[in-house]
Amino acid sequence: MNHLGHGRFAGHSAGSFPKGAVHPLALELLERLNLPTQGLRSKSWDEFAMPFAPHLDFIITVCDNAAGEVCPIWPGHPMTAHWALPDPAAVEGSDEEKRAAFLDTLRALENRIRLLVSLPIEKLDRLKLQEELRAIGRSS
């Protein structure tokens, strides 16, 4: 989001049960694609529900398992959508199969993020924007 948003968006990442470290294959892939990894860390979504947290306009959940979890109450009532994707960290198999899973997930997220950043957000009312966010999650 930070890369494709060109300063128009600030993306943050967190999870319901952080593992304590960013997955090494995720870091490897980002570095291979010359995307910044400086400062990336594993963190709980609870950080973003605190009063001092950055303002969030959108909450996008991505892992298939996340859709059924109870999310925190988000300050500011951001729009939410679920963009279901298999968790590449859960893939069993060879290192190459695992790397392929991370690449597939990155490509799917990249496609969806491109759709999001291309929306004329300032011209859409809240209801239409919410519809668009959810529709992006159904795209491939």
DSSP file (Angstrom, degrees, kcal/mol; ACC not computed):
  #  RESIDUE AA STRUCTURE BP1 BP2  ACC     N-H-->O    O-->H-N    N-H-->O    O-->H-N    TCO  KAPPA ALPHA  PHI   PSI    X-CA   Y-CA   Z-CA
    1    1 A M     >        0   0    0      0, 0.0     4,-2.3     0, 0.0     8,-0.2   0.000 360.0 360.0 360.0 -43.9    0.0    0.0    0.0
    2    2 A N  T  4> +     0   0    0      2,-0.2     5,-0.6     1,-0.2     4,-0.5   0.901 360.0  43.4 -63.5 -39.1    2.8    2.4    0.9
    3    3 A H  T >45S+     0   0    0      1,-0.2     3,-0.6     2,-0.2    -1,-0.2   0.943 121.9  36.3 -71.3 -49.7    4.6    1.7   -2.4
    4    4 A L  T 345S+     0   0    0      1,-0.2    -2,-0.2     2,-0.1    -1,-0.2   0.716 108.7  64.9 -80.0 -20.9    1.6    1.7   -4.7
    5    5 A G  T ><5S-     0   0    0     -4,-2.3     3,-2.4     4,-0.1    -1,-0.2   0.614  88.9-147.7 -78.5 -12.3   -0.2    4.5   -2.9
    6    6 A H  T < 5S-     0   0    0     -3,-0.6    -3,-0.1    -4,-0.5    -4,-0.1   0.857  70.8 -47.7  47.7  45.9    2.5    7.0   -3.8
    7    7 A G  T 3 <S+     0   0    0     -5,-0.6    -1,-0.3     2,-0.4    -5,-0.1   0.294 125.1  98.3  83.3 -11.0    2.0    9.0   -0.6
    8    8 A R  S <  S+     0   0    0     -3,-2.4     2,-0.3    -6,-0.1    -2,-0.2   0.739  88.9  34.4 -78.2 -23.6   -1.7    9.1   -0.9
    9    9 A F        -     0   0    0     -8,-0.2     2,-0.5    -7,-0.2    -2,-0.4  -0.950  65.4-151.5-131.2 148.5   -2.1    6.2    1.5
   10   10 A A        -     0   0    0     -2,-0.3     2,-0.3    -3,-0.0    -8,-0.1  -0.977  21.9-156.9-119.7 115.4   -0.3    5.0    4.5
   11   11 A G        -     0   0    0     -2,-0.5     2,-0.3     2,-0.0    -9,-0.0  -0.698  11.0-175.3 -95.8 144.8   -0.5    1.3    5.0
   12   12 A H        -     0   0    0     -2,-0.3     2,-0.4     2,-0.0    -2,-0.0  -0.950   9.5-151.9-132.3 152.9   -0.1   -0.6    8.3
   13   13 A S        +     0   0    0     -2,-0.3     2,-0.3    28,-0.1    28,-0.1  -0.988  25.2 146.0-130.5 138.0    0.0   -4.3    8.9
   14   14 A A        -     0   0    0     -2,-0.4     2,-0.3    28,-0.1    30,-0.2  -0.969  24.4-145.9-158.6 168.6   -1.0   -6.2   12.0
   15   15 A G  B     -a   44   0A   0     28,-2.1    30,-2.1    -2,-0.3    31,-0.3  -0.905  26.4-119.3-139.9 167.7   -2.5   -9.4   13.1
   16   16 A S  S    S+     0   0    0     -2,-0.3    -1,-0.1     1,-0.3    30,-0.1   0.822 113.7  22.6 -76.2 -31.7   -4.7  -10.9   15.7
   17   17 A F  S    S-     0   0    0     26,-0.1    -1,-0.3    27,-0.0    27,-0.1  -0.629  85.0-160.3-134.4  75.2   -2.0  -13.4   16.9
   18   18 A P        -     0   0    0      0, 0.0    26,-0.1     0, 0.0     4,-0.1  -0.243  13.9-143.0 -61.3 145.1    1.4  -12.0   15.9
   19   19 A K        -     0   0    0      2,-0.2     3,-0.1    24,-0.1    23,-0.0   0.593  40.5-110.2 -85.0 -12.2    4.2  -14.5   15.7
   20   20 A G  S    S+     0   0    0      1,-0.1     2,-0.3    23,-0.0    22,-0.2   0.239  93.0  49.9 101.2 -14.0    6.8  -12.1   17.1
   21   21 A A  S    S-     0   0    0     20,-0.1    -2,-0.2    22,-0.0     2,-0.2  -0.989  89.0-102.2-153.5 148.2    8.8  -11.7   13.8
   22   22 A V        -     0   0    0     -2,-0.3    20,-0.1    18,-0.2     5,-0.0  -0.527  55.8 -95.5 -68.7 138.1    8.0  -11.0   10.2
   23   23 A H    >>  -     0   0    0     -2,-0.2     4,-2.1     1,-0.1     3,-0.6  -0.325  28.8-133.6 -58.3 131.0    8.1  -14.2    8.2
   24   24 A P  H 3> S+     0   0    0      0, 0.0     4,-2.5     0, 0.0    -1,-0.1   0.831 105.1  53.8 -58.2 -34.3   11.5  -14.6    6.6
   25   25 A L  H 3> S+     0   0    0      2,-0.2     4,-2.1     1,-0.2     5,-0.1   0.830 106.5  52.5 -72.1 -29.5   10.1  -15.6    3.2
   26   26 A A  H <> S+     0   0    0     -3,-0.6     4,-2.4     2,-0.2    -1,-0.2   0.938 112.2  45.1 -66.7 -46.2    8.0  -12.4    3.2
   27   27 A L  H  X S+     0   0    0     -4,-2.1     4,-2.6     1,-0.2     5,-0.2   0.912 111.7  53.0 -62.2 -42.5   11.1  -10.3    3.9
   28   28 A E  H  X S+     0   0    0     -4,-2.5     4,-2.4    -5,-0.2    -1,-0.2   0.919 110.8  46.9 -58.9 -45.0   13.0  -12.3    1.3
   29   29 A L  H  X S+     0   0    0     -4,-2.1     4,-1.7     2,-0.2    -2,-0.2   0.930 111.8  49.3 -65.4 -46.3   10.3  -11.6   -1.3
   30   30 A L  H  <>S+     0   0    0     -4,-2.4     5,-3.1     1,-0.2    -1,-0.2   0.917 113.2  47.4 -59.8 -43.3   10.1   -7.9   -0.5
   31   31 A E  H ><5S+     0   0    0     -4,-2.6     3,-1.7     1,-0.2    -1,-0.2   0.899 108.5  54.4 -64.9 -40.5   13.8   -7.5   -0.7
   32   32 A R  H 3<5S+     0   0    0     -4,-2.4    -1,-0.2     1,-0.3    -2,-0.2   0.830 110.4  47.2 -62.0 -31.4   14.0   -9.4   -4.0
   33   33 A L  T 3<5S-     0   0    0     -4,-1.7    -1,-0.3    -5,-0.1    -2,-0.2   0.265 117.2-115.3 -93.0  11.1   11.4   -7.0   -5.4
   34   34 A N  T < 5 +     0   0    0     -3,-1.7    -3,-0.2     1,-0.2    -2,-0.1   0.825  66.2 146.9  58.1  34.8   13.4   -4.0   -4.1
   35   35 A L      < -     0   0    0     -5,-3.1    -1,-0.2    -6,-0.2    -2,-0.1  -0.796  55.9 -97.3 -98.0 145.3   10.6   -3.0   -1.7
   36   36 A P        +     0   0    0      0, 0.0   -33,-0.1     0, 0.0    -1,-0.1  -0.313  39.9 171.3 -66.6 141.0   11.5   -1.5    1.6
   37   37 A T    >   +     0   0    0      3,-0.0     3,-2.0    -6,-0.0    -6,-0.0   0.385  35.0 127.8-122.9  -5.2   11.7   -3.7    4.7
   38   38 A Q  T 3  S+     0   0    0      1,-0.3     3,-0.1     3,-0.0     0, 0.0  -0.318  81.3   7.7 -56.7 127.8   13.2   -1.3    7.1
   39   39 A G  T 3  S+     0   0    0      1,-0.3    -1,-0.3    -2,-0.0     2,-0.2   0.406  88.1 144.6  82.7  -2.9   11.2   -1.0   10.3
   40   40 A L    <   +     0   0    0     -3,-2.0     2,-0.3   -18,-0.0    -1,-0.3  -0.481  21.2 162.6 -69.3 138.7    8.8   -3.9    9.5
   41   41 A R        -     0   0    0     -2,-0.2     2,-0.4   -28,-0.1   -20,-0.1  -0.988  44.3 -98.5-152.9 158.0    7.9   -5.9   12.6
   42   42 A S        +     0   0    0     -2,-0.3     2,-0.3   -22,-0.2   -20,-0.1  -0.656  53.4 166.2 -77.4 129.0    5.3   -8.3   13.8
   43   43 A K        -     0   0    0     -2,-0.4   -28,-2.1   -22,-0.1     2,-0.2  -0.983  35.7-110.3-147.9 157.8    2.6   -6.5   15.7
   44   44 A S  B >   -a   15   0A   0     -2,-0.3     3,-1.5   -30,-0.2     4,-0.3  -0.569  24.6-126.7 -85.0 148.2   -0.9   -7.0   17.2
   45   45 A W  G >  S+     0   0    0    -30,-2.1     3,-1.3     1,-0.3     4,-0.3   0.674 103.3  81.1 -66.9 -14.7   -3.9   -5.1   15.7
   46   46 A D  G >  S+     0   0    0    -31,-0.3     3,-1.4     1,-0.3     4,-0.4   0.820  79.7  66.8 -59.1 -29.9   -4.5   -4.0   19.3
   47   47 A E  G X  S+     0   0    0     -3,-1.5     3,-0.7     1,-0.3    -1,-0.3   0.828  99.7  50.2 -58.4 -31.4   -1.8   -1.3   18.7
   48   48 A F  G <  S+     0   0    0     -3,-1.3    -1,-0.3    -4,-0.3    -2,-0.2   0.460 103.0  59.2 -91.2  -1.1   -4.2    0.3   16.1
   49   49 A A  G <  S+     0   0    0     -3,-1.4    -1,-0.2    -4,-0.3    -2,-0.2   0.380  84.7 103.8-101.9   0.7   -7.1    0.4   18.5
   50   50 A M  S X  S-     0   0    0     -3,-0.7     3,-1.6    -4,-0.4    -3,-0.0  -0.476  83.6-115.0 -82.2 154.5   -5.3    2.5   21.1
   51   51 A P  T 3  S+     0   0    0      0, 0.0    -1,-0.1     0, 0.0    -3,-0.0   0.801 115.1  49.9 -58.8 -30.9   -6.0    6.2   21.5
   52   52 A F  T 3  S+     0   0    0     -5,-0.1     3,-0.1     2,-0.0    -4,-0.1   0.424  87.7 115.2 -89.2   1.0   -2.5    7.2   20.3
   53   53 A A  S <  S-     0   0    0     -3,-1.6    -5,-0.1     1,-0.1     3,-0.1  -0.222  78.5 -86.9 -70.0 158.9   -2.6    5.0   17.2
   54   54 A P        -     0   0    0      0, 0.0     2,-0.2     0, 0.0    -1,-0.1  -0.319  51.9 -96.4 -61.6 149.7   -2.6    6.5   13.6
   55   55 A H        -     0   0    0     -3,-0.1     2,-0.5     1,-0.0    21,-0.1  -0.495  41.9-154.5 -66.3 134.3   -5.9    7.5   12.2
   56   56 A L        +     0   0    0     19,-0.4     3,-0.1    -2,-0.2    -1,-0.0  -0.959  23.3 178.2-117.9 128.8   -7.3    4.6   10.0
   57   57 A D  S    S+     0   0    0     -2,-0.5    22,-2.5     1,-0.3     2,-0.4   0.762  75.6  27.7 -92.1 -32.0   -9.7    5.2    7.2
   58   58 A F  E     -b   79   0B   0     20,-0.2     2,-0.5     2,-0.0    -1,-0.3  -0.981  57.7-162.0-134.3 142.1   -9.9    1.6    6.1
   59   59 A I  E     -b   80   0B   0     20,-2.8    22,-2.1    -2,-0.4     2,-0.6  -0.989  14.9-175.2-120.7 118.9   -9.4   -1.8    7.8
   60   60 A I  E     -b   81   0B   0     -2,-0.5     2,-0.3    20,-0.2    22,-0.2  -0.962   7.8-161.7-116.3 116.9   -8.8   -4.6    5.3
   61   61 A T  E     +b   82   0B   0     20,-2.2    22,-3.3    -2,-0.6   -46,-0.0  -0.776  12.9 174.5 -93.2 145.7   -8.6   -8.2    6.7
   62   62 A V  E     +     0   0B   0     -2,-0.3    23,-2.5    20,-0.2     2,-0.1   0.731  41.8  89.1-124.5 -34.7   -6.9  -10.6    4.4
   63   63 A C  E >> S-b   85   0B   0     21,-0.2     3,-1.3     1,-0.1     4,-0.7  -0.460  73.2-127.5 -75.8 142.8   -6.3  -14.1    5.8
   64   64 A D  G >4 S+     0   0    0     21,-1.7     3,-0.7     1,-0.3     4,-0.3   0.855 110.3  53.1 -53.4 -38.0   -9.1  -16.6    5.4
   65   65 A N  G >4 S+     0   0    0      1,-0.2     3,-0.7     2,-0.1    -1,-0.3   0.746  96.9  67.9 -71.3 -23.2   -9.1  -17.3    9.1
   66   66 A A  G X4 S+     0   0    0     -3,-1.3     3,-1.4     1,-0.2    -1,-0.2   0.757  80.9  75.3 -71.7 -24.6   -9.5  -13.6   10.0
   67   67 A A  G << S+     0   0    0     -4,-0.7    -1,-0.2    -3,-0.7    -2,-0.1   0.817  98.6  43.8 -61.3 -32.0  -13.0  -13.2    8.7
   68   68 A G  G <  S+     0   0    0     -3,-0.7    -1,-0.3    -4,-0.3    -2,-0.2   0.457  93.2 102.3 -94.2   0.1  -14.6  -15.0   11.6
   69   69 A E  S <  S-     0   0    0     -3,-1.4     2,-0.6    -4,-0.2    -3,-0.0  -0.456  79.1-109.5 -83.3 155.8  -12.6  -13.4   14.4
   70   70 A V        -     0   0    0     -2,-0.1    -1,-0.1     1,-0.0    -2,-0.1  -0.749  37.1-149.8 -83.5 122.3  -13.9  -10.7   16.7
   71   71 A C        -     0   0    0     -2,-0.6     3,-0.1     1,-0.1   -55,-0.0  -0.567  19.1-102.9 -90.7 155.4  -12.1   -7.4   15.8
   72   72 A P        -     0   0    0      0, 0.0     2,-0.6     0, 0.0    -1,-0.1  -0.215  44.0 -92.2 -65.7 166.3  -11.3   -4.6   18.2
   73   73 A I        -     0   0    0    -24,-0.1     0, 0.0     4,-0.0     0, 0.0  -0.747  46.3-140.4 -79.9 120.5  -13.4   -1.5   18.2
   74   74 A W    >   -     0   0    0     -2,-0.6     3,-1.6     4,-0.1   -25,-0.1  -0.718  12.2-120.5 -90.4 127.0  -11.6    0.8   15.8
   75   75 A P  T 3  S+     0   0    0      0, 0.0   -19,-0.4     0, 0.0    -1,-0.1  -0.349  97.7  22.4 -59.5 141.6  -11.4    4.5   16.8
   76   76 A G  T 3  S-     0   0    0      1,-0.2    -2,-0.0   -21,-0.1   -21,-0.0   0.417 111.3-101.8  82.6  -2.8  -12.9    6.8   14.2
   77   77 A H    <   -     0   0    0     -3,-1.6    -1,-0.2     1,-0.1     3,-0.1   0.945  49.8-162.2  51.8  60.6  -15.1    4.0   12.7
   78   78 A P        -     0   0    0      0, 0.0   -20,-0.2     0, 0.0     2,-0.1  -0.273  26.1 -95.9 -67.0 159.0  -13.1    3.2    9.6
   79   79 A M  E     -b   58   0B   0    -22,-2.5   -20,-2.8     1,-0.0     2,-0.4  -0.486  44.1-153.4 -70.3 146.2  -14.6    1.3    6.7
   80   80 A T  E     +b   59   0B   0    -22,-0.2     2,-0.3    -2,-0.1   -20,-0.2  -0.932  20.2 166.3-126.1 150.0  -13.9   -2.4    6.8
   81   81 A A  E     -b   60   0B   0    -22,-2.1   -20,-2.2    -2,-0.4     2,-0.6  -0.980  27.8-132.1-152.9 155.0  -13.7   -5.1    4.1
   82   82 A H  E     -b   61   0B   0     -2,-0.3     2,-0.8   -22,-0.2   -20,-0.2  -0.958  13.7-173.4-114.9 120.2  -12.5   -8.6    4.0
   83   83 A W  E     -     0   0B   0    -22,-3.3    55,-0.1    -2,-0.6   -19,-0.1  -0.768  25.5-145.0-108.5  82.4  -10.2   -9.6    1.1
   84   84 A A  E     +     0   0B   0     -2,-0.8   -21,-0.2    53,-0.1   -22,-0.1  -0.218  30.7 160.3 -57.1 127.4   -9.9  -13.3    1.7
   85   85 A L  E     -b   63   0B   0    -23,-2.5   -21,-1.7    24,-0.0     2,-0.1  -0.991  44.1-104.3-143.8 142.9   -6.6  -14.8    0.8
   86   86 A P        -     0   0    0      0, 0.0     3,-0.1     0, 0.0     5,-0.0  -0.403  41.9-109.7 -63.5 145.5   -4.9  -18.0    1.9
   87   87 A D    >   -     0   0    0      1,-0.2     3,-1.6    -2,-0.1     4,-0.3  -0.685  23.8-158.2 -78.8 112.4   -2.2  -17.5    4.5
   88   88 A P  G >  S+     0   0    0      0, 0.0     3,-1.3     0, 0.0    14,-0.2   0.789  89.6  64.7 -64.7 -24.7    1.1  -18.2    2.7
   89   89 A A  G 3  S+     0   0    0      1,-0.2    -2,-0.1    12,-0.1     9,-0.0   0.681  96.6  58.1 -70.2 -15.7    2.8  -18.8    6.1
   90   90 A A  G <  S+     0   0    0     -3,-1.6    -1,-0.2     2,-0.1     2,-0.2   0.489  78.9 118.1 -90.8  -3.7    0.5  -21.9    6.5
   91   91 A V    <   -     0   0    0     -3,-1.3     2,-0.3    -4,-0.3     7,-0.1  -0.443  51.3-153.7 -70.0 132.4    1.7  -23.6    3.3
   92   92 A E        +     0   0    0     -2,-0.2     2,-0.3     5,-0.1    -2,-0.1  -0.776  49.1  61.7 -99.8 148.6    3.3  -26.9    3.8
   93   93 A G  S    S-     0   0    0     -2,-0.3    -2,-0.0     4,-0.0     5,-0.0  -0.918  85.5 -14.1 137.5-161.3    5.8  -28.2    1.3
   94   94 A S     >  -     0   0    0     -2,-0.3     4,-2.2     1,-0.1     5,-0.2  -0.201  65.3-106.1 -71.8 166.3    9.2  -27.4   -0.2
   95   95 A D  H  > S+     0   0    0      1,-0.2     4,-2.7     2,-0.2     5,-0.2   0.873 123.0  53.4 -60.1 -36.8   10.8  -24.0    0.2
   96   96 A E  H  > S+     0   0    0      2,-0.2     4,-2.4     1,-0.2    -1,-0.2   0.896 107.5  49.8 -67.2 -39.2   10.0  -23.3   -3.5
   97   97 A E  H  > S+     0   0    0      2,-0.2     4,-1.8     1,-0.2    -2,-0.2   0.892 112.5  48.2 -64.4 -38.5    6.3  -24.1   -2.9
   98   98 A K  H  X S+     0   0    0     -4,-2.2     4,-2.0     2,-0.2    -2,-0.2   0.918 111.1  49.6 -67.1 -43.7    6.3  -21.8    0.1
   99   99 A R  H  X S+     0   0    0     -4,-2.7     4,-2.3     1,-0.2    -2,-0.2   0.898 109.5  52.7 -61.6 -39.3    8.0  -19.0   -1.9
  100  100 A A  H  X S+     0   0    0     -4,-2.4     4,-2.7     1,-0.2    -1,-0.2   0.885 106.6  52.9 -63.1 -38.6    5.4  -19.5   -4.6
  101  101 A A  H  X S+     0   0    0     -4,-1.8     4,-2.2     2,-0.2    -1,-0.2   0.912 109.6  47.9 -64.4 -42.1    2.6  -19.1   -2.0
  102  102 A F  H  X S+     0   0    0     -4,-2.0     4,-2.5     2,-0.2    -2,-0.2   0.901 112.7  49.1 -64.9 -40.3    4.1  -15.8   -0.8
  103  103 A L  H  X S+     0   0    0     -4,-2.3     4,-2.6     2,-0.2    -2,-0.2   0.912 109.8  51.2 -66.0 -42.1    4.4  -14.6   -4.4
  104  104 A D  H  X S+     0   0    0     -4,-2.7     4,-2.3     2,-0.2    -2,-0.2   0.917 112.1  47.1 -59.5 -43.6    0.8  -15.6   -5.2
  105  105 A T  H  X S+     0   0    0     -4,-2.2     4,-2.7     2,-0.2     5,-0.2   0.916 111.2  51.0 -65.9 -43.0   -0.4  -13.7   -2.2
  106  106 A L  H  X S+     0   0    0     -4,-2.5     4,-2.9     1,-0.2    -2,-0.2   0.926 110.7  49.0 -59.9 -44.4    1.7  -10.6   -3.0
  107  107 A R  H  X S+     0   0    0     -4,-2.6     4,-2.4     2,-0.2    -2,-0.2   0.911 111.6  48.7 -62.9 -42.5    0.3  -10.6   -6.6
  108  108 A A  H  X S+     0   0    0     -4,-2.3     4,-2.1     2,-0.2    -1,-0.2   0.929 114.4  45.5 -63.9 -44.6   -3.3  -10.9   -5.4
  109  109 A L  H  X S+     0   0    0     -4,-2.7     4,-3.1     1,-0.2     5,-0.2   0.914 111.1  53.4 -64.1 -42.1   -2.8   -8.1   -2.9
  110  110 A E  H  X S+     0   0    0     -4,-2.9     4,-2.4    -5,-0.2    -2,-0.2   0.922 109.2  48.6 -59.1 -44.9   -1.0   -5.9   -5.4
  111  111 A N  H  X S+     0   0    0     -4,-2.4     4,-1.7     1,-0.2    -1,-0.2   0.923 114.9  44.7 -61.0 -44.6   -3.9   -6.3   -7.9
  112  112 A R  H  X S+     0   0    0     -4,-2.1     4,-2.3     2,-0.2    -2,-0.2   0.893 112.2  51.0 -69.3 -39.9   -6.4   -5.4   -5.2
  113  113 A I  H  X S+     0   0    0     -4,-3.1     4,-3.0     1,-0.2     5,-0.2   0.900 106.8  54.8 -65.1 -39.2   -4.4   -2.5   -3.9
  114  114 A R  H  X S+     0   0    0     -4,-2.4     4,-1.1    -5,-0.2    -1,-0.2   0.907 108.8  49.0 -59.0 -40.5   -4.0   -1.1   -7.4
  115  115 A L  H  X S+     0   0    0     -4,-1.7     4,-0.6     2,-0.2     3,-0.2   0.924 112.4  48.2 -63.2 -44.1   -7.8   -1.2   -7.7
  116  116 A L  H >< S+     0   0    0     -4,-2.3     3,-1.4     1,-0.2    -2,-0.2   0.944 111.1  47.9 -63.1 -49.0   -8.2    0.6   -4.4
  117  117 A V  H 3< S+     0   0    0     -4,-3.0    -1,-0.2     1,-0.3    -2,-0.2   0.714 108.0  57.6 -69.7 -17.2   -5.7    3.4   -5.1
  118  118 A S  H 3< S+     0   0    0     -4,-1.1    -1,-0.3    -5,-0.2    -2,-0.2   0.581  82.2 109.0 -86.5  -9.5   -7.3    4.0   -8.5
  119  119 A L  S << S-     0   0    0     -3,-1.4     2,-2.1    -4,-0.6     3,-0.2  -0.395  78.7-123.9 -66.0 141.4  -10.7    4.7   -7.0
  120  120 A P    >>  +     0   0    0      0, 0.0     3,-2.4     0, 0.0     4,-0.6  -0.483  42.3 172.9 -80.4  69.7  -11.9    8.3   -7.1
  121  121 A I  G >4  +     0   0    0     -2,-2.1     3,-1.1     1,-0.3     8,-0.1   0.826  69.8  56.1 -52.8 -41.5  -12.3    8.3   -3.3
  122  122 A E  G 34 S+     0   0    0      1,-0.2    -1,-0.3    -3,-0.2    -3,-0.0   0.667 108.9  48.8 -68.8 -14.7  -13.0   12.0   -3.0
  123  123 A K  G <4 S+     0   0    0     -3,-2.4     2,-0.4     2,-0.1    -1,-0.2   0.480  96.3  85.3-101.0  -5.5  -15.9   11.6   -5.4
  124  124 A L  S << S-     0   0    0     -3,-1.1     2,-0.1    -4,-0.6    -5,-0.0  -0.794  73.6-130.3-101.8 137.6  -17.6    8.6   -3.8
  125  125 A D     >  -     0   0    0     -2,-0.4     4,-2.6     1,-0.1     5,-0.2  -0.367  36.6 -99.1 -75.1 167.6  -20.1    8.8   -0.9
  126  126 A R  H  > S+     0   0    0      1,-0.2     4,-2.4     2,-0.2     5,-0.2   0.871 121.6  50.4 -58.3 -42.1  -19.4    6.5    2.0
  127  127 A L  H  > S+     0   0    0      2,-0.2     4,-2.1     1,-0.2    -1,-0.2   0.927 113.2  45.0 -64.5 -45.6  -21.9    3.9    1.0
  128  128 A K  H  > S+     0   0    0      2,-0.2     4,-2.5     1,-0.2    -2,-0.2   0.893 112.7  51.5 -66.1 -39.9  -20.5    3.6   -2.6
  129  129 A L  H  X S+     0   0    0     -4,-2.6     4,-2.6     2,-0.2    -1,-0.2   0.912 108.9  50.9 -63.6 -41.6  -16.9    3.6   -1.3
  130  130 A Q  H  X S+     0   0    0     -4,-2.4     4,-2.1    -5,-0.2    -2,-0.2   0.912 110.1  50.3 -61.6 -42.3  -17.8    0.7    1.1
  131  131 A E  H  X S+     0   0    0     -4,-2.1     4,-2.5     1,-0.2    -2,-0.2   0.927 111.0  48.9 -59.2 -46.1  -19.4   -1.2   -1.8
  132  132 A E  H  X S+     0   0    0     -4,-2.5     4,-2.4     2,-0.2    -2,-0.2   0.911 108.8  53.0 -62.4 -43.7  -16.2   -0.7   -3.9
  133  133 A L  H  X S+     0   0    0     -4,-2.6     4,-1.2     1,-0.2    -1,-0.2   0.925 112.9  43.8 -57.6 -45.7  -14.0   -1.8   -1.0
  134  134 A R  H  X S+     0   0    0     -4,-2.1     4,-0.6     1,-0.2    -1,-0.2   0.881 110.8  54.5 -69.2 -37.4  -15.9   -5.0   -0.6
  135  135 A A  H >< S+     0   0    0     -4,-2.5     3,-1.1     1,-0.2     4,-0.5   0.880 102.4  58.0 -63.4 -37.9  -16.1   -5.6   -4.4
  136  136 A I  H >< S+     0   0    0     -4,-2.4     3,-1.5     1,-0.3    -1,-0.2   0.892 100.2  58.6 -58.5 -38.4  -12.3   -5.4   -4.6
  137  137 A G  H 3< S+     0   0    0     -4,-1.2    -1,-0.3     1,-0.3    -2,-0.2   0.730 103.2  52.4 -63.9 -22.1  -12.1   -8.2   -2.1
  138  138 A R  T << S+     0   0    0     -3,-1.1    -1,-0.3    -4,-0.6    -2,-0.2   0.509  93.2  94.2 -91.4  -4.4  -14.1  -10.4   -4.5
  139  139 A S    <         0   0    0     -3,-1.5   -27,-0.1    -4,-0.5   -28,-0.0  -0.410 360.0 360.0 -83.0 163.3  -11.7   -9.7   -7.4
  140  140 A S              0   0    0     -2,-0.1   -29,-0.1   -29,-0.1    -1,-0.1   0.439 360.0 360.0-105.5 360.0   -8.8  -12.0   -8.3
